[in-house]
Amino acid sequence: MTDSIFDRLSRRRFLAAGATLFGGLAAPALAQVATTAPVNAGGDIVNRNISSFRALNWQPYFSNTKGGAILVDTTSRALHFWSEDQTLYKLYPTSVPISEELTRRGRTSVVQKVEGPSWAPTPSMKKRNPEWPDFVPPGPDNPLGTHALYLGWKYYRIHGTHDTRKIGRRSSNGCIGLYNEHIAELFALVSPGAQVLLI
């Protein structure tokens, strides 16, 4: 089932209101919780993701913020960004890998930035899904969305998505997904060499 235009507009208004209230940050919460809640959508009960986030300090995760620092918390499904001079902090909801086997944790860095990325499934993706195309050019059918930050680990990226239903869910094949608006903002703030930690 796809979201109606009303659902998408309501979500954008909610995110915009949170950005206005909290200076570009998602509204902080007392705990990190990711759950689902039933919503009555035209008579049908549909489970929607509900995620809540809390602001974090960079010090427990990084020794410095040289080059900028990105923390991806796969449990709370949130991406935290600190600028090198620590004057800017951003917090974004994410999609995370669908299973533990596909989840990579540890330290790496941004090695390349691509606006309008193309996509090709990895050999293991193609084995699991032989019907998938061998190549998808940039555009609305591309699973990497409008922008991608390539990481030091082969095949791993932080990227956008055209399918907004994926955000807040375990829905990826290993990458970290953001709303296209959020990856465009992060893309402008991050330089190659930025530190990345997935926990």
MIDOSE-1310 file (N, C-alpha, C; in nm, 2 decimals, decimal comma, always signed):
residues 199
mtds	+0,09/-0,12/+0,00/+0,00/+0,00/+0,00/+0,09/+0,12/+0,00; +0,06/+0,22/-0,08/+0,14/+0,34/-0,09/+0,07/+0,45/+0,00; +0,15/+0,54/+0,04/+0,10/+0,66/+0,12/+0,02/+0,75/+0,02; -0,08/+0,81/+0,08/-0,16/+0,91/+0,00/-0,08/+1,04/+0,00
ifdr	-0,12/+1,13/-0,09/-0,06/+1,26/-0,09/-0,08/+1,33/+0,04; -0,19/+1,31/+0,10/-0,22/+1,37/+0,23/-0,12/+1,32/+0,34; -0,09/+1,18/+0,34/+0,01/+1,13/+0,43/+0,15/+1,19/+0,41; +0,19/+1,20/+0,29/+0,32/+1,26/+0,26/+0,33/+1,41/+0,30
lsrr	+0,22/+1,48/+0,27/+0,22/+1,62/+0,31/+0,22/+1,64/+0,46; +0,14/+1,56/+0,52/+0,14/+1,57/+0,67/+0,28/+1,54/+0,73; +0,35/+1,43/+0,68/+0,48/+1,40/+0,73/+0,57/+1,51/+0,71; +0,57/+1,57/+0,59/+0,66/+1,69/+0,56/+0,63/+1,80/+0,65
rfla	+0,50/+1,83/+0,68/+0,47/+1,94/+0,77/+0,52/+1,91/+0,91; +0,50/+1,79/+0,95/+0,55/+1,75/+1,08/+0,70/+1,77/+1,09; +0,78/+1,72/+0,99/+0,92/+1,73/+0,99/+0,96/+1,88/+0,99; +0,89/+1,96/+0,91/+0,93/+2,10/+0,90/+0,90/+2,17/+1,03
agat	+0,79/+2,14/+1,10/+0,76/+2,20/+1,23/+0,87/+2,16/+1,33; +0,91/+2,03/+1,33/+1,02/+1,99/+1,42/+1,15/+2,07/+1,39; +1,18/+2,09/+1,26/+1,30/+2,16/+1,23/+1,29/+2,30/+1,27; +1,18/+2,37/+1,26/+1,16/+2,50/+1,30/+1,17/+2,52/+1,45
lfgg	+1,11/+2,42/+1,53/+1,11/+2,43/+1,67/+1,25/+2,40/+1,73; +1,32/+2,31/+1,67/+1,45/+2,27/+1,72/+1,57/+2,30/+1,64; +1,56/+2,41/+1,56/+1,68/+2,46/+1,49/+1,73/+2,36/+1,39; +1,64/+2,28/+1,32/+1,69/+2,19/+1,22/+1,71/+2,05/+1,27
laap	+1,68/+2,03/+1,40/+1,70/+1,90/+1,46/+1,56/+1,83/+1,48; +1,55/+1,70/+1,48/+1,43/+1,63/+1,51/+1,41/+1,66/+1,66; +1,28/+1,66/+1,70/+1,25/+1,69/+1,84/+1,31/+1,58/+1,93; +1,39/+1,62/+2,03/+1,45/+1,52/+2,12/+1,35/+1,45/+2,21
alaq	+1,38/+1,33/+2,25/+1,29/+1,26/+2,33/+1,36/+1,21/+2,45; +1,29/+1,16/+2,55/+1,36/+1,11/+2,67/+1,43/+0,97/+2,65; +1,38/+0,90/+2,55/+1,44/+0,77/+2,52/+1,44/+0,74/+2,37; +1,53/+0,65/+2,33/+1,53/+0,61/+2,19/+1,44/+0,49/+2,18
vatt	+1,33/+0,51/+2,10/+1,23/+0,41/+2,09/+1,20/+0,40/+1,94; +1,19/+0,27/+1,89/+1,14/+0,25/+1,75/+1,03/+0,15/+1,76; +0,91/+0,18/+1,73/+0,80/+0,09/+1,74/+0,70/+0,12/+1,63; +0,59/+0,04/+1,63/+0,49/+0,07/+1,53/+0,36/+0,10/+1,60
apvn	+0,27/+0,17/+1,54/+0,14/+0,21/+1,60/+0,04/+0,20/+1,49; -0,08/+0,14/+1,53/-0,19/+0,13/+1,43/-0,25/+0,27/+1,40; -0,27/+0,29/+1,27/-0,33/+0,41/+1,22/-0,45/+0,37/+1,14; -0,57/+0,44/+1,16/-0,68/+0,41/+1,08/-0,67/+0,49/+0,95
aggd	-0,64/+0,42/+0,84/-0,62/+0,49/+0,71/-0,74/+0,45/+0,61; -0,84/+0,53/+0,62/-0,96/+0,50/+0,53/-1,03/+0,37/+0,56; -1,04/+0,34/+0,69/-1,11/+0,22/+0,73/-1,01/+0,10/+0,75; -0,89/+0,11/+0,69/-0,79/+0,00/+0,71/-0,70/+0,03/+0,82
ivnr	-0,67/-0,06/+0,90/-0,57/-0,04/+1,01/-0,43/-0,07/+0,94; -0,34/+0,03/+0,95/-0,21/+0,02/+0,89/-0,11/+0,05/+1,00; +0,00/-0,03/+1,01/+0,10/+0,00/+1,11/+0,20/+0,10/+1,05; +0,22/+0,20/+1,12/+0,32/+0,31/+1,08/+0,43/+0,31/+1,18
niss	+0,55/+0,34/+1,13/+0,67/+0,35/+1,22/+0,66/+0,47/+1,30; +0,70/+0,46/+1,43/+0,71/+0,57/+1,51/+0,85/+0,57/+1,57; +0,93/+0,66/+1,55/+1,06/+0,67/+1,61/+1,08/+0,79/+1,69; +1,15/+0,78/+1,79/+1,18/+0,90/+1,87/+1,33/+0,90/+1,90
fral	+1,39/+1,02/+1,90/+1,53/+1,04/+1,91/+1,57/+1,12/+2,03; +1,69/+1,11/+2,06/+1,75/+1,21/+2,16/+1,88/+1,26/+2,11; +1,91/+1,38/+2,14/+2,04/+1,44/+2,11/+2,15/+1,37/+2,18; +2,26/+1,36/+2,12/+2,38/+1,29/+2,18/+2,50/+1,39/+2,17
nwqp	+2,60/+1,37/+2,26/+2,72/+1,44/+2,25/+2,82/+1,35/+2,17; +2,91/+1,41/+2,10/+3,01/+1,34/+2,02/+3,12/+1,27/+2,10; +3,15/+1,32/+2,22/+3,27/+1,28/+2,30/+3,27/+1,13/+2,33; +3,16/+1,06/+2,36/+3,17/+0,92/+2,39/+3,20/+0,83/+2,26
yfsn	+3,19/+0,89/+2,14/+3,21/+0,81/+2,02/+3,33/+0,85/+1,94; +3,38/+0,97/+1,95/+3,49/+1,02/+1,87/+3,59/+1,09/+1,96; +3,72/+1,08/+1,93/+3,82/+1,15/+2,00/+3,83/+1,30/+1,96; +3,78/+1,33/+1,84/+3,78/+1,46/+1,79/+3,67/+1,47/+1,68
tkgg	+3,65/+1,58/+1,62/+3,55/+1,59/+1,51/+3,62/+1,64/+1,38; +3,75/+1,61/+1,37/+3,83/+1,65/+1,26/+3,76/+1,60/+1,13; +3,74/+1,69/+1,03/+3,67/+1,65/+0,91/+3,52/+1,63/+0,92; +3,47/+1,65/+1,04/+3,32/+1,62/+1,06/+3,31/+1,48/+1,11
ailv	+3,20/+1,45/+1,18/+3,18/+1,32/+1,24/+3,03/+1,28/+1,22; +3,01/+1,15/+1,17/+2,88/+1,10/+1,15/+2,87/+0,97/+1,24; +2,77/+0,97/+1,32/+2,74/+0,85/+1,41/+2,60/+0,80/+1,36; +2,60/+0,67/+1,32/+2,48/+0,60/+1,28/+2,44/+0,50/+1,39
dtts	+2,33/+0,53/+1,46/+2,28/+0,43/+1,56/+2,18/+0,35/+1,50; +2,21/+0,22/+1,47/+2,12/+0,13/+1,41/+2,00/+0,09/+1,50; +2,02/+0,10/+1,63/+1,91/+0,06/+1,72/+1,80/+0,17/+1,72; +1,84/+0,30/+1,73/+1,74/+0,40/+1,73/+1,70/+0,45/+1,59
ralh	+1,78/+0,40/+1,49/+1,76/+0,43/+1,35/+1,77/+0,58/+1,33; +1,89/+0,63/+1,38/+1,91/+0,78/+1,37/+2,06/+0,80/+1,33; +2,08/+0,91/+1,25/+2,21/+0,95/+1,21/+2,24/+1,09/+1,27; +2,35/+1,10/+1,34/+2,40/+1,22/+1,41/+2,51/+1,27/+1,33
fwse	+2,52/+1,41/+1,31/+2,63/+1,47/+1,24/+2,68/+1,59/+1,32; +2,81/+1,60/+1,34/+2,87/+1,71/+1,41/+2,97/+1,77/+1,31; +2,97/+1,90/+1,29/+3,07/+1,97/+1,21/+3,20/+1,97/+1,28; +3,31/+1,99/+1,20/+3,44/+1,98/+1,25/+3,46/+2,08/+1,36
dqtl	+3,40/+2,21/+1,35/+3,42/+2,31/+1,45/+3,32/+2,29/+1,56; +3,23/+2,19/+1,56/+3,13/+2,16/+1,66/+3,02/+2,27/+1,68; +3,01/+2,35/+1,58/+2,90/+2,46/+1,59/+2,77/+2,41/+1,53; +2,78/+2,30/+1,46/+2,66/+2,24/+1,39/+2,64/+2,10/+1,43
ykly	+2,52/+2,07/+1,47/+2,48/+1,93/+1,50/+2,34/+1,90/+1,43; +2,34/+1,79/+1,36/+2,22/+1,75/+1,29/+2,18/+1,61/+1,33; +2,05/+1,58/+1,33/+1,99/+1,45/+1,37/+1,89/+1,42/+1,27; +1,90/+1,30/+1,20/+1,81/+1,26/+1,10/+1,76/+1,12/+1,12
ptsv	+1,63/+1,09/+1,09/+1,58/+0,95/+1,10/+1,64/+0,87/+0,98; +1,66/+0,74/+0,99/+1,72/+0,66/+0,89/+1,64/+0,53/+0,87; +1,67/+0,47/+0,76/+1,65/+0,32/+0,74/+1,78/+0,25/+0,77; +1,77/+0,13/+0,82/+1,88/+0,05/+0,85/+1,87/-0,09/+0,79
pise	+1,98/-0,17/+0,79/+1,97/-0,30/+0,73/+1,86/-0,39/+0,78; +1,81/-0,47/+0,69/+1,69/-0,55/+0,73/+1,72/-0,67/+0,82; +1,85/-0,70/+0,83/+1,89/-0,81/+0,92/+2,03/-0,79/+0,98; +2,06/-0,86/+1,09/+2,19/-0,85/+1,15/+2,30/-0,90/+1,05
eltr	+2,27/-1,00/+0,97/+2,37/-1,05/+0,88/+2,42/-0,94/+0,78; +2,33/-0,84/+0,75/+2,36/-0,74/+0,65/+2,41/-0,61/+0,72; +2,41/-0,61/+0,85/+2,45/-0,49/+0,93/+2,60/-0,49/+0,95; +2,66/-0,38/+0,91/+2,81/-0,36/+0,94/+2,82/-0,26/+1,04
rgrt	+2,91/-0,28/+1,14/+2,93/-0,18/+1,25/+3,08/-0,16/+1,25; +3,11/-0,04/+1,30/+3,25/+0,00/+1,32/+3,28/+0,13/+1,26; +3,42/+0,16/+1,24/+3,46/+0,29/+1,20/+3,50/+0,28/+1,05; +3,47/+0,39/+0,98/+3,51/+0,40/+0,84/+3,51/+0,55/+0,81
svvq	+3,51/+0,59/+0,69/+3,50/+0,73/+0,65/+3,43/+0,75/+0,52; +3,39/+0,87/+0,49/+3,33/+0,91/+0,36/+3,45/+0,92/+0,26; +3,44/+0,84/+0,16/+3,55/+0,84/+0,06/+3,51/+0,91/-0,07; +3,38/+0,92/-0,10/+3,34/+0,99/-0,22/+3,19/+1,04/-0,20
kveg	+3,16/+1,15/-0,27/+3,03/+1,21/-0,27/+2,98/+1,20/-0,42; +2,85/+1,15/-0,43/+2,80/+1,15/-0,57/+2,66/+1,20/-0,57; +2,64/+1,31/-0,65/+2,50/+1,36/-0,67/+2,45/+1,29/-0,79; +2,32/+1,24/-0,78/+2,26/+1,16/-0,89/+2,33/+1,03/-0,91
pswa	+2,34/+0,95/-0,81/+2,42/+0,82/-0,82/+2,34/+0,72/-0,91; +2,42/+0,64/-0,97/+2,36/+0,52/-1,04/+2,38/+0,40/-0,94; +2,31/+0,29/-0,97/+2,31/+0,18/-0,88/+2,32/+0,05/-0,95; +2,40/-0,05/-0,90/+2,40/-0,18/-0,95/+2,40/-0,27/-0,82
ptps	+2,32/-0,38/-0,83/+2,31/-0,47/-0,71/+2,45/-0,54/-0,69; +2,48/-0,56/-0,56/+2,60/-0,64/-0,53/+2,58/-0,78/-0,58; +2,69/-0,86/-0,59/+2,68/-1,00/-0,62/+2,58/-1,08/-0,53; +2,59/-1,05/-0,40/+2,50/-1,12/-0,30/+2,36/-1,08/-0,32
mkkr	+2,33/-0,95/-0,35/+2,19/-0,91/-0,38/+2,14/-0,98/-0,50; +2,22/-0,98/-0,60/+2,18/-1,04/-0,73/+2,15/-1,19/-0,71; +2,23/-1,26/-0,62/+2,20/-1,40/-0,59/+2,07/-1,42/-0,52; +2,04/-1,33/-0,43/+1,91/-1,34/-0,35/+1,79/-1,29/-0,44
npew	+1,82/-1,20/-0,53/+1,71/-1,14/-0,61/+1,75/-1,14/-0,76; +1,75/-1,26/-0,83/+1,80/-1,26/-0,97/+1,72/-1,18/-1,06; +1,60/-1,15/-1,02/+1,51/-1,07/-1,11/+1,54/-0,92/-1,11; +1,63/-0,88/-1,02/+1,66/-0,74/-1,01/+1,75/-0,70/-1,14
pdfv	+1,73/-0,57/-1,18/+1,81/-0,53/-1,30/+1,96/-0,52/-1,26; +2,05/-0,53/-1,37/+2,19/-0,53/-1,34/+2,24/-0,39/-1,32; +2,16/-0,29/-1,36/+2,21/-0,15/-1,35/+2,08/-0,06/-1,35; +2,08/+0,05/-1,27/+1,98/+0,15/-1,26/+2,04/+0,28/-1,27
ppgp	+2,01/+0,36/-1,37/+2,07/+0,49/-1,39/+2,01/+0,59/-1,28; +2,07/+0,71/-1,27/+2,01/+0,81/-1,18/+1,86/+0,84/-1,22; +1,78/+0,87/-1,12/+1,64/+0,90/-1,15/+1,55/+0,85/-1,05; +1,42/+0,86/-1,07/+1,32/+0,82/-0,97/+1,31/+0,68/-0,93
dnpl	+1,36/+0,59/-1,02/+1,36/+0,44/-0,99/+1,49/+0,40/-0,92; +1,59/+0,49/-0,90/+1,71/+0,45/-0,84/+1,70/+0,44/-0,69; +1,74/+0,32/-0,63/+1,73/+0,31/-0,49/+1,82/+0,39/-0,40; +1,92/+0,46/-0,47/+2,01/+0,54/-0,39/+1,96/+0,69/-0,38
gtha	+1,84/+0,72/-0,43/+1,79/+0,85/-0,42/+1,87/+0,95/-0,50; +1,87/+1,07/-0,44/+1,93/+1,19/-0,52/+2,08/+1,20/-0,49; +2,13/+1,16/-0,37/+2,27/+1,18/-0,33/+2,32/+1,06/-0,26; +2,45/+1,03/-0,27/+2,51/+0,92/-0,19/+2,64/+0,96/-0,14
lylg	+2,67/+0,92/-0,02/+2,80/+0,93/+0,05/+2,86/+0,79/+0,05; +2,97/+0,77/-0,03/+3,03/+0,63/-0,04/+3,12/+0,62/+0,08; +3,12/+0,50/+0,14/+3,20/+0,48/+0,26/+3,32/+0,40/+0,22; +3,42/+0,39/+0,32/+3,54/+0,31/+0,29/+3,52/+0,16/+0,28
wkyy	+3,40/+0,11/+0,32/+3,37/-0,03/+0,31/+3,30/-0,05/+0,17; +3,35/-0,14/+0,09/+3,29/-0,17/-0,04/+3,14/-0,20/-0,03; +3,07/-0,14/-0,12/+2,92/-0,15/-0,13/+2,84/-0,08/-0,02; +2,90/-0,02/+0,07/+2,83/+0,05/+0,18/+2,82/+0,20/+0,15
rihg	+2,70/+0,26/+0,17/+2,67/+0,40/+0,14/+2,57/+0,45/+0,25; +2,58/+0,58/+0,26/+2,47/+0,66/+0,32/+2,40/+0,73/+0,21; +2,28/+0,71/+0,18/+2,22/+0,76/+0,06/+2,07/+0,80/+0,09; +2,01/+0,86/-0,01/+1,87/+0,90/-0,01/+1,78/+0,79/-0,05
thdt	+1,65/+0,81/-0,05/+1,56/+0,71/-0,11/+1,44/+0,78/-0,16; +1,39/+0,73/-0,27/+1,26/+0,79/-0,33/+1,14/+0,72/-0,26; +1,16/+0,61/-0,19/+1,06/+0,54/-0,12/+1,06/+0,58/+0,03; +0,98/+0,68/+0,06/+0,99/+0,74/+0,20/+0,94/+0,64/+0,31
rkig	+0,87/+0,54/+0,27/+0,82/+0,44/+0,36/+0,93/+0,36/+0,43; +1,05/+0,36/+0,37/+1,16/+0,29/+0,42/+1,22/+0,35/+0,55; +1,21/+0,48/+0,56/+1,28/+0,55/+0,67/+1,21/+0,51/+0,80; +1,30/+0,49/+0,90/+1,25/+0,44/+1,03/+1,23/+0,29/+1,04
rrss	+1,26/+0,22/+0,93/+1,24/+0,08/+0,93/+1,37/+0,00/+0,91; +1,37/-0,13/+0,94/+1,48/-0,22/+0,89/+1,44/-0,26/+0,75; +1,49/-0,19/+0,65/+1,45/-0,21/+0,52/+1,55/-0,21/+0,41; +1,68/-0,20/+0,45/+1,79/-0,19/+0,35/+1,86/-0,32/+0,34
ngci	+1,94/-0,33/+0,23/+2,03/-0,44/+0,21/+2,17/-0,42/+0,27; +2,19/-0,32/+0,36/+2,31/-0,30/+0,42/+2,34/-0,15/+0,44; +2,29/-0,07/+0,35/+2,32/+0,08/+0,35/+2,23/+0,15/+0,45; +2,26/+0,28/+0,48/+2,19/+0,36/+0,56/+2,11/+0,46/+0,47
glyn	+1,98/+0,47/+0,48/+1,90/+0,55/+0,40/+1,84/+0,67/+0,47; +1,83/+0,78/+0,40/+1,77/+0,91/+0,45/+1,67/+0,96/+0,36; +1,58/+1,04/+0,40/+1,49/+1,11/+0,31/+1,58/+1,19/+0,21; +1,54/+1,21/+0,09/+1,62/+1,28/-0,01/+1,65/+1,42/+0,04
ehia	+1,55/+1,49/+0,11/+1,58/+1,62/+0,15/+1,69/+1,62/+0,26; +1,70/+1,52/+0,34/+1,80/+1,51/+0,45/+1,94/+1,48/+0,39; +1,94/+1,38/+0,29/+2,07/+1,35/+0,24/+2,13/+1,47/+0,16; +2,04/+1,54/+0,09/+2,09/+1,66/+0,02/+2,15/+1,76/+0,12
elfa	+2,09/+1,78/+0,24/+2,14/+1,87/+0,34/+2,28/+1,82/+0,39; +2,28/+1,69/+0,43/+2,40/+1,63/+0,48/+2,51/+1,63/+0,38; +2,48/+1,60/+0,25/+2,57/+1,60/+0,14/+2,65/+1,73/+0,13; +2,57/+1,84/+0,15/+2,63/+1,98/+0,14/+2,73/+2,01/+0,26
lvsp	+2,70/+1,94/+0,37/+2,78/+1,96/+0,49/+2,91/+1,88/+0,51; +2,91/+1,76/+0,44/+3,01/+1,66/+0,46/+3,11/+1,67/+0,35; +3,24/+1,65/+0,39/+3,35/+1,64/+0,29/+3,41/+1,50/+0,29; +3,47/+1,46/+0,18/+3,54/+1,33/+0,19/+3,64/+1,33/+0,30
gaqv	+3,65/+1,22/+0,37/+3,74/+1,22/+0,49/+3,67/+1,23/+0,62; +3,54/+1,26/+0,61/+3,46/+1,27/+0,74/+3,46/+1,14/+0,81; +3,47/+1,14/+0,94/+3,46/+1,02/+1,02/+3,32/+0,96/+1,02; +3,31/+0,83/+1,02/+3,18/+0,76/+1,03/+3,19/+0,65/+1,12
lli	+3,10/+0,64/+1,22/+3,09/+0,53/+1,31/+2,95/+0,47/+1,31; +2,94/+0,34/+1,28/+2,81/+0,27/+1,29/+2,81/+0,19/+1,41; +2,71/+0,20/+1,50/+2,69/+0,13/+1,62/+2,56/+0,05/+1,62
